[in-house]
Amino acid sequence: MLAEVSFGAWVTQQRKVLDRTREQLARCVGCSVSHLRKIETDERRPSREVAELLANCLQVPPDQLPTFVKAARGVELVERLGAPLPVSETLEPRPAPPRPASNLPIPPTPLIGRQPELTALARMLCEPQCRLLTLTGPGGIGKTRLALELAFTQRDSFPDGAYFVSLASFTSPEFIAPTIGEALGLRFSGVLDPKAQILDYLREKSLLLVLDNLEHLLEGGGLLAQMLQQAPRVKLLVTSRERLNLQGEWLFDIQGLPVPAPDQIDRAEEYSAVALFLQSAWRAQVGFELKDEERPWVARICQLVEGAPLAIELAAAWVRVLTCREIAQEIERNLDFLAASARDLPERHRSMRAAFDHSWRLLSDEERRALSQLSVFRGGFTREAAEQVAGAPLALLSSLVSKSLAQPVAEGWFDLHELVRQYAEAHLDTVSEGHTMVPGHADGFGARQAHAAYYLALVEQAAPQLFGPEQSAWLQRLEHEYDNIRAALAWLLKADGRDMTWRVEAALRLTGPLARFWHGHHFNEGRRWLEQGLAAEAALAIRVPDSVRATALGTAAWLLAAIQGNFEQAQAWLQESLALFQAAQNTGGTSDALDKFGDVAWLQGDFTRAKAYYEESLALRRALGVKYKIALSLLSLGNAVVEAGDCAHARQLYEESLTLCRELGDERSTALALYGSGLAAVECNEYHEATLYLREATALFNKLRNDLDVALCLECLALVAVAQGQAARAVRLWGASEALLEKLRIPLFSNCRARRERGLDAARAQLDEATFAAAWAEGRSQPYTEVVASVVRESAVEVGVLA
């Protein structure tokens, strides 16, 4: 803040005036000592309730309570509280020494958050070697505000003061020197060059010079280089959307304010982005209060703009006429929504579009083309993807990074700020695409087609790897790229009449081979994409190649049967899939369709019919000699046999499958074989072995993010627990499984549900009603990660899975 004393310091001083320890004040307020320490060190702002309790414990007069609460929440300057009361003579402050000269403007609102950045920047500025410090970032990210705060807090370190020079309105580097001179209060002689006079003036000075918005005047960097050479005690603090590329330049990239994660919504007010929204909303509407139902939408607003302060302030100004939910929805639809009419705002800050217009004008034609085409990505992109889809090789990508329009987010991984992406996408229709797959189109079609083609190729490369030793890495890669896969599918299935034959075929080729990916974590979404693709094919009277359609039908049928229990439609799709594969004499495809027929029969509880389908599929796969498919058929057959009550035969089938899976390095199938072996051991009353199998299976499923299978493992471990007389532990496991299945929105398979009901009946016989209910509630409420960790730890068998 620009106040002489921060809120935390004021609280500390008042506590000491009242002769209270931190522990005593924490007890009075009813909070932990750690929480109070964070308040006193300005690491955390108190909630409104805590602020009111603080005021009471610090003996703040009732008429000052509203001001105190606003200061606590960052809405009011701490100076408005006055000195801590009552002030004793021994604590009376000494007169402050005269401050160095300064022209730093006083911002109209206090700074929210940014304490980590201020600390890091202050440390850098104190380094003797740091003479030129450039704050970079996109428009509206808060560079100017942060530079002002830093200059204000550090001005006492410079005997000759700190000065602010705004360069936003100038169009030529020749204005830099006169503007600096005006800020310093110099009167130029008409004889000497202004640059020479400034350098002569600065030569013996020790001061901080803040040069704001230099990105459009980079040709004037020569004057800055001369200052560094000829004025050794002058330090330059620069804000720019692009680095200056001068020797000795220190860079600090400004990101958005911290925003709450989805699981932190209840603590949203503790995040700087939300605090800024609330401060701005209070200014826009007197008496604004954040209601519980609005909290997720305020968090969503902050997430959408990625914590960009200007965007948050512009969004908050709308609370006078819209709900927070409506504000979030408008931001998702239209960048122009983020606009304001405040007359004291610079023109470039009256809307996010105006902020980006400034950067857009500074780009070359090639940079504009690349940036607009990069806007087709969602959730980031690799260097390779940027070059293949947007024609942006590393040099061009680096140029956009240096201009704060793209940002590296991980090794080899880049992204656009969401608002930058929206702005660039709006220009996709007007910028020539140059290299696109569809010459002559300049409306973004080619870029989107190139994007879809790139991710189709990635999926086709990944699909066979999902059954091999590299499957974990490929599943992670697909998960990382899933936002792009979604975007590609959405565009491919958007029926706008252009090249729809290729697009529908590409959508089905993209979704059909991803069965293992859909099964792991995206059951419902995979089903919806496949159904949309098949519906589009029918509605547009398109006929894709038989192999593509057959594969898509088989995957869609399995997902439909497993999730919705729609066995009639699933069997119709499988019948067509089988006919297509048989007509093409595709033995591998035929065996796949038969295996899925067995799955549908298994889900219906017809284990005799399922066993027949599985045996027919296994025979074909043995003839083909494809080991990973043989292993899968053995698994399927084992599932049918164990349900038929022949646990000994099932264990033989699972063991043969497990041997093959370990040999192939197929972790997913290995986990399935371990689960099957565990289930068979349960049926054979071999509980110690069952626990060992199931614990290893859980660890592998968790590693691969196969949450459904983790839930099934918990179900079996519960059976082990209840059989061993540990009913409370069993009920906790069943509660945890139920909560996980609800999160996935997937019903428990009928045969598993029947086993659970039998087990719950046995648990009820061992427990009274209150103990049963408490165990169930505890299991449902325990975090998923804790459940998995407790299952896989080495002592699980001895000390209890959820002890």
N, C-alpha and C positions, 0 to 999 in steps of 0.2 A: 504494500500500500504506500501511498504518498504521505500518509500521516507520520508524525514524528515518532509515535509509539504504536506498535501493532496491537491488535486486540489481545493476543496472548500475553504480551508484555504488560498491558494495562491490568489484566487479571492478576498476574504475578505480583505487580506492585501493590495493588489493593489488598491482596492476601497478606502480604508482608506488613502493610500498614495495620491490618487487623491482628497481626501477630499470630497467624495461623500457619501450620505446616500444610504441605500439599496433602498429606494423608488426612488431616482434619477436614480440609475443605472437600476432599473427595467423599468422605463419610457424610458430610452435611448435604452435598448434592445428591448422593446416592449413586455415584458412578465409581469406576475403578480408578486407582491411582494412575495406571497407564493411560487411561482415556483422558484424565485431567492433564497429564503431562503433555499429551499431544495437542490439547487445546492451548496450553500455555506456551508451547513452542511453535504454534501456528501450523502444525501438521494437519490438524483437523478442525473444522468448524463445528460448534455444538448445534444440536437440533434446537428448534424453538423451545421445546419443553426443558431441555437441559439449560438453555440460556436463562429462562425464567427462574429456574432453581438456583443457578449461579448468582443472579441478581439478588435474590433473597439472602443467600449465604454471604454475599459480599456487602450487604447493607446498602444497596443502591436505592436511593430515594424513589418512592412510587412514581413521582412525576417524570423520572428519568428512565423508567422501565422500558417504554416503547423504543426510546433511542438506544438503550443498551442492547435490546434484542436485535434491532436492526444492525447495530455495529457488530454484534456477534455473528450475524448471518452474512456480513460483508455488504450490506445495503447502505449503511451509513458510515461516514468517516469516524474513526475512533476519536479524532480531535473534538468531535461534538460532545463527548462525554466529559471533557475537561480533565483536570488532574485527578488522580485517585483520591477519594474522600474517606475519612478526613485526613488532611495532610498535616503531619506533625512538623515542628520546627526543625527537628534533626534531619528530616527527610526533604526539607525544602530545597528545590533544585537551584544550583548555581546558575548565574547568567551564562547563556551560551555564547561562545566566541563568535565574532562576525563570520558569516558564511562567505565563501568565495563567490565571485560574480557568476551569474548564471542567467540565461534567458529561457530555461526549460519551462515549457507550458504546463499548466496544471490540468490534468485530464478531468473531464466532468464526472467520471465515475471511478470508484476504487477498482484496483486490479483483483481479479478472482483467480486463485490458483497460481501456478507458475513458480511456486517456491523452489522446486528442484531445478528449474531452468535458471532462475536468478542466482541460486547458489553456485551452479556450475559456471555460469557466465562471469560472476564476480571472481571466482577462482582463476579463470582464464585471463581476465582483465588485469589481475594483480601480477601475472607473470611478466617479468621484465622484457622477455622476447616477444610478447604479444603486443604489437603496436597497431595492427589493423585487424579488427574483429568484425566479420560480416555475418549478420543474421539473415539466413535465407529461408524462403518458404513461399507458398502460393499466396495470392491476394486474399485478404480477409483472415489470415491465420494469426494475426496479432503481433507482427514484427515491430511495428512502430510503438505500440503500447508497451511491449516488453523492453525495448531499447530505452524508452523514457524512464521506466521504472528503474532499470539498471543504472542509468545516468544519475537519477535522483539519489539513489542509495549510495553511489560511489563518488559523488561530487566533492565530498570533503577530502578525498585523496588527491585532489588536483588543486594546488595553491592558486592557480589562475582561473579556476572555474570549469564549468561544463556548459556547452552551448549546443543548441539544437538548430539544424539547418534543414528546412523542408525543400526538397527539389522536385516534388511531384508535378508541379504545374509548368515546369520549363521544358522546352523542346530541343535545346541545343547545349552542348557542353560548355560553350563560351559563357553561359550564365552562372556556372558553378562558382567561379572566383568572386564575382560581385556579390552573390548571395551569401557566401561565407563571410565576406567582409562586412556586409550589412548585419549579419547575426553577431559578429564580434564587435560591432559598433565602430568600425573603421570609416574614416573619410578618405577616399582615394584622391591622390594628387593626379592631375590631368596629364602629367609628364610621364610617369612610370607606369609600366604594365601592371594591372591589378594583381596578377599572379605573383610578380616580384615583390609587390608591397605586402601581400599576405604572407609570403614566405619569410620576408624580413621581419614582420611582426611576430610570427610564431617561433622564430629561431631560438629565443631565450625563454619561451613560455612553457609552463607545465600545465596543460589543460586537456580536457576531453572534448572531442568534437564529434557530435552525432550527425551523420549525413543520412537523411531519410529518403527512401525511394530513389535509388541511384540506377536501377536496372536499365532505364532508357537513355542513360547518359554515360555508358561505359567507356565511350571514346575519351571521356575526360579523366580517365584513370591516371594519366600522366601527372596531373597536378597532385594527386594523392601520393604517388610514388615520390615526388619531389619533397612533399611534406615529411614523409618518413625518413628521407635522407638528410634533410637540412634542419629539421626540428626534432631533435632526439627525445624530448620530453613530452611531445604531443602524442596522444593516442586517438585513433580514429575508430569510431563505432558506426558501422554502416548497416542499413537495411536495404535488401535488394532481393528481387525474385530470381536473380541469377548471380553466381559468384563473379568476382571482379577479375580473377585470374592474374593477380599481382603477386610478386614475390613477397614472402612473409605474411601472406593472408591466412588468418585463422578463420575456420568456418564453423558455424553452429546452425544446424537445420532445425527449424521450428515446426513442431507437429501440433495437432489439435489437442485440446484439453482432454484429460481422461474421462471416458464415458463408462457407465455401468454395464457390466456383462449381463446377459440374460438371467443368470442366477443371483444377481446382486441388486435386483430392482427394489427390494425392501430397504436397501441402504442407499438409494439413488442420491439423496440429498448430500451425501458425503463426497460425491464426485464433483470436481470443479466445473465440468460442463453443465451439469444440472444446476449447481449453485449460480452459475452465470445466467442461465435461463430464468431462474426464479428472481434474481436481482433485476433483470431486464423486464420481466413480467410485472413485478411490483411497481416499477417506474411507469409502465404502460397503463396499469389498472390499479388504482388505489384499493387496498384490501384484498388483492389476489391471494388465494390460498391454494396450495396443492392438495387436491383431494386424492384419496387412495385409488379411485378408479382412473384418475388421470396420470398417476405416477408412471405406469408402463409406457404411456404415450409420450411423456416428456423424455423418458429414457430413449424411446424410439427416435424422437426428433434429434437428439444429440448423437445417436448412432448414425442416422442418415447423413448428417453433415460432418461426421467424423470429428466432432469436437471443435470445428472451426468457429472461433469467437464471433466474427462478424455475422456468419450465418445464424448462429444461435440468437444473437441480439435481434436480427431482422425477423426471425421466426417468432420470438417472444412478443414482439410488438403487436402481433395479431390476436393476442388473448382477449382484447377488448371485444372482438366480434366473432371469434371462432373458438371451439373447444380444442384442447390439445390433440385429441384424436384427429379432428379435421385439419389441423395444421400439419400433422405428420403426413396425412394422405395427400394434401396439396403439394408438399415438398416432393413426394414420390412422383407426382404427375408433372410438375412444372417448375423449372428453375426460376422463372420470372416471378413466382410467388414471393421469393425472398427479396423484397424491395421495400424501401422506406422513403418517406417524404421529409424527413427531418432536415431543416435548412442548414444546420450547423455541421452536417456531415460533408466531407469532401465528395465531389461528384462520383469518384471511383468507388466510394463506399456506400452509395445509396442503394445499390443492389448487388447481388453476387454476379449477375451478368455484366454489370459495369466493371466490377473488379477483374473479371476474366477478359473482357474486351481489351483492357489495357495490355495484358500479357499477350493476347492473340495478335495485336498489331505489331508487336516486337518480333514475331516469328517470321522465318523465311517461308516461302511457298512450300518447300519440301517438308519443313517442320509442321506446318499446318496440316498438310496431307497425312503425314504419319500420325500425328496426334488424333486427328478425326478418326482414322482407321483403328487406332488402338482402343477407341471407345467401344468397339464391339466386344471386347473382353469383359468378363465378369469375375471378380475375385482375384485378379492378378494374372500374370503371364510370364513365361520364360523368355530368355533371349531368343531362343530358336523360334518360338511361336511369334514373337514380335517381328522377326525378320520374314518368316514365311507368310504370315497373315497380313501384316501391315507394311511390309517392305521397309522395316526400320532396323537396319543393321546396328551393331553396337555403338558406332560413332554417333549416329543420329539419336539413338536411345539415350546415350550419355549427354547429348546436348539438351534433350528435354529434361533429363534429371537435373542438369546444372541450372536450368531455368525454373526449377521447382514445379514442373508440370507433370512429371513422372517421378516415382520414388522407389528406390530399392527397398524391399521389405524382408528379404531373406537372401541367402546366397543363390545367385542366378535367377532371382525372382523379383519381378517389378509389379507396380500397380499404379493406378491413377486414383487420386482423391475422388470420391463419388461425385462431388459437385463439378470438378474439372471434367470428369467423364460425361456427365449430363451436358455440359456446355459443348464439349468437343463433338458429342454425338449429334447435337443440333446442327453442326456444320458438315456432317457426313454427306448430306444431300447436295452440298454446294461446292465441295472440294474435289478436284479431279483425282481419281484413284490410281491412275498410272499403270500399275502392274497387274491389275485384277484378272481373275479367271474369266470374266465376261467383258471383253473389250467393248468400249462404247458406252457402257453403263457408268454414270457418274452420280448415282443416287444412293450409294451404300450397298447395293445389291451384291456387287462383287466382293466387297470386304466381308460381308456376312456369309457369303458362300464360301469364301476362302477360310473363314473361321470354322464353319461347320465341317468342311472337308478336312481341316487339320485335326479336329477332335474325332472325326470318324476314323481317320488313319490311326490315331492314338489308341482308340478303343479296339480296333482290329489287331493292333500290335499287342495290346494288353491281354485280350481274351484267352489265348492259349497259355499265357504265363500264369493265369490265375489257378492253374492246376499243378504248377511246378514249384521248385525250391525258391523262386523269387516272388512268390505270390504276395507275401506280406508287403514288400516294397511296391509292387504294382497296385495293390489295394490302397495303399497310402497315397500313391500318385493319383489314382482315380478320385479318391476322396478330396485330395487337394485341388483337383481340376473340376470338381463336380459342379461348381457354379458355372463354369464355361460349358460343360456338357449340357446342363439345364438350358442355358441361353441358346446353344446350338439347336437343341430339340424344339424349343419354343419357336424359333424362327423357321425351322424346317417344316413345322406343322401349321404355320400361319398361312391359311388358304387365301393368298392374294392373286392367284392365277398365273404366277410367273414360275415356269420351270418346275411345276409341281410333281411331275413324274420322278425327276431326279431327287427332289426334296423328300417325298414320302418314302421312296426306296432307301435313301440315306438314313432317315429316321428309324426305319425298321432294322436296317443293318447295324445301326448304332445301339439299339436297345436289345435286340434279340440275343446277341452273344454275351450279354452282361449278366446272365442268370446268377452266377456266383456273387457278383457285386450286389445285385438286388437282394438276394437271399440274406446277405450279411447285415445290411443296415437300412435298406431303403425299400422294403417290401411294398408298401402302399404306393410310393411314388413310381417305382418301376412298373407296377401293374397299370397305373394311370397312363404313363407314357406309351406303353404297348397298346393299350386299348385305344388311345387317341390315334396312334399310327394306323392300326387296323381299320378304325372308323373312317379315317381320311382316305384310305385306299378304296373303301367301298363307296363313300360319298362322291368321290371324284372319278369313279369308274376307272381306276388305275390298276394295272396288274403288274406287280413287282415279280422278279424272278422267283420260281418255285422254291428254291433252297432258302431264299431270304424269308419268304412268307412262312414256310414250314418251321423254320427256327423260331421266328417271332411267335407263331401260334403255340408252339410247345412251351416256351417260357411264360407267355401270358396265361396259358391254361394252368400251369403249376401255381403261379402266384394267385390266380383267381380262386382256385380250389382251396389253397392253404389259408388265404386271408378271409375270404367271404363265404367259403363253403358252397360256392355256386358250382356244384358238380355237373349239372346238366350242360351248362355252357362250356365248362372245362372239357368235358368228354367230347363235345361236338368239335371243339377246336383241335383236340388231340386226334380225333378220327381223321380230320382233313390233313393234319400234319403228317400222320402215319401214311395216308394214301399218297401224298406228294412225295415223300421219301421213297416209298416202295415203287412208285411209278418211275422214279429216277434211278432205281436200283442202288440207292444210297444206303448201304448196310449200316454205317455208323449212325446216320440220322434215324433209320428204322429202329435201331436198338435204343436210341435216346427216347423216341416216342413211346416205345413199349415200357421203358423204365418209368416214364411219367404216368402212363396208364396205371402202372403198379402203385405209384404214389397216390393217385386219386382213389384207388380202391382201398389203400391203407388208411387214408384219411376218413373214408367212409366206414371203416371198421370191418371191411370184407377181406380178412387176412388170407383166406384161401385163394381168392382171385388175385390178390396182390402177389402172393407167392408164385403163381403161375406166370404172370407177366414178368416178374423179376427173373425167373429161371429162363424164360425165352430170351430176354434181353442179355443175360449173362452168357448164354450159349453163343449168341452172335458176337459178343465182345471177345470171348475166348478165341473164337475163330479168327477174328481180326488181329488179336494179339496186342491190343492197345492197353497197356498195363493200368493207366490211371482210370480208364473206364471199367476195367475188370474189377479194380478195387472198389469203385463206386457201386457196381452191381452186387458185389459181395456184401457191402454195407446195407443196401436196400433189402436184399434177401434176408440178411440177419434181422432187420427190423420186423419183417413179416413173421419170421420163425419165432422170435422171442415173444411176439404178441400171441402167437398160437400156443405158447406155453412150453415150447421145447428149448429151455434155456441152455442145455448142454450143446445142442447143435448150433444154436445161435452164437455161443462163445467160440466155437470152431470157425464159423464164418467170419466173425469179427477179428479173430486173431490172424487169419489169412489176409484179410483186408489191411489190418494194421501193419503187418510185415511189408506188404507191397507199398503202402503209403509212406512208411518210414524210408524205405529204399528210394522212393521217388522224391522225397523231400517235400511232399504235399502236406503242409501243415493243417489246412482246413479239413482234408479227408482224414488225416491222422487224428485230429480232434474228434471227428465224427465217429471214428472207429473206437477211440477211447471211451466216448460217451456210450456207444453201444455195448462195449465190453462191461462198462460199469452197470448199465441197466440189466444186462444178462446176469451179472454177479449178484445184483439185488434179488432178481427172481430166483437165483440158486441159493439165496440166504448166505452168501459169502460177503459179509458187509465190510470187512477190513479191506479186501481187494477192491471192492466197489468204490470205497472212498478214495483209494489211491488212483484208480482210473479216472474218477470224476474230477478230482482235484487237478490233475494234469490237463484234462479236457477243458476245464474252466479257464485255466491260465492261457491255453492256446486260443480258445474262442475270444477271450478278452483281448488278447494281443491283436487278433484279426478284426476286432470290433463286431463280432457276430453276437449281438446282444440277445437275439431270440434263443440261440443255443446256450448262452450263459443261463438264461431263465430256465431252460429245460434241465440243465445240470443242477441248478438249485432245487428243482422239483425232486430229482432223484436223490440228492443228498438229504433232503427232508425225509424221504422214505427210509434211508439208512438210519437217521437219527431216531425216528419213531420206533423202528424195529429194535433199536438198542436201548429203548426206555428213556430217551432224551426228548420227551414230547415238546417241552418249551422251545428247545432249539429248533426242532422240526417246524413248529408253527412259525417261528421267526423267519425261517428260510422260505416257507410257503408265502408268507406276507411279502417278503422281498421280491420273490418271483412274480407275484401278482402285480405289485407296483411297477415292475419293469415291463411286464406285458401291457399294462395299461398305457405306459409311456409310449410304447411302440405301436399301440392301437392294433394289437394282434391277439385274437382269442387263442386260448390254449387248445391244442388238438384234443379231439374227443377221447382218445384212448388215454392220453396223459391226464385229462380231466377226471376220468373214471378212477385212475390210480390215486390222484390227489384226494378225491372224496373218500376213498377207502382209508387212506392214511390219516385224513382229518378226523374221521370217525374213531380211529384208534387213539389219536392224540386226545380227543375229547374224553375218552374213557380214562385217560391217565391224569387229566387236569380238571380243576374246578373252572367254572365259567369265567370268573374274574381273571385268573391267571392266563387262560386261553386268550381272552380278549386283549390283555396287556401285551402278550407275546406277539400276537398278530399285528397290533398297532406299532410295536417296536420294529418289527421286520419291515413293515410298509414305509416307515419314516427314515430308516437308516439309509445314508447315502450309498448309492450304487457302488462307488469306488471302494468304500469301506467293506461292503459285503464281499466283493471279489477278493480284496486283500486278505480278508479273514479266511476265506475258503482255501486260498492257495498257500498260506503260510505253513511252514513245516510242522508246526505243532497242532495242526487242525484236528487230527484224529484224536489226540490225547486230551486237549483242553477245551474242545468244543468250537464249532465253526463260528458261531456268533456270540461266544461268551463275552 
